[in-house]
Amino acid sequence: MVTNYEFANIGKLADLTKMQYILPDSKKVLDGKIFLNELINLSGSEISLNSFVPGQFLPFNHKHKKNEELFIILSGIGEFEIDGNKISIKEGSVIKVNPDAARNICNTSKDINLQFIVIQTVKDSMNSTKPTQDGIGVSERIEW
């Protein structure tokens, strides 16, 4: 049977700090990070879930070739650096970063984790200026 979806359960967000991702090129380990494209075969975006312990930051500044990144801060406090400029971040902060900007993120708290989602998409790849126009209604109704 063919299905039109993929499903996974990563567990509690509090347990994200136990996750590790090893960068293929450098073999550097990123603690507190899971990439969903590898888990559920995403084909149009790259999404990672992240939980940084107090004092943790990415071990390198980085840019992208084509992808812009959207950072959505779920909880905690920290700083975000873009091209040498530091921005204070907290729950509810949203930052879009263009591909050619150097960036990094740091948990500046002494006692709480910084939890955030990162969504990567190819810059200027939206097929409409109004993404809601992509939706198509269907006649079947879901009954709860």
Salt bridges, closest charged atoms under 4 A:
ASP15 OD1 - LYS18 NZ 3.56
GLU68 OE1 - LYS96 NZ 3.93
GLU69 OE1 - HIS62 NE2 3.49
GLU69 OE2 - HIS64 NE2 3.10
GLU69 OE1 - ARG103 NH1 2.67
GLU79 OE1 - LYS86 NZ 3.99
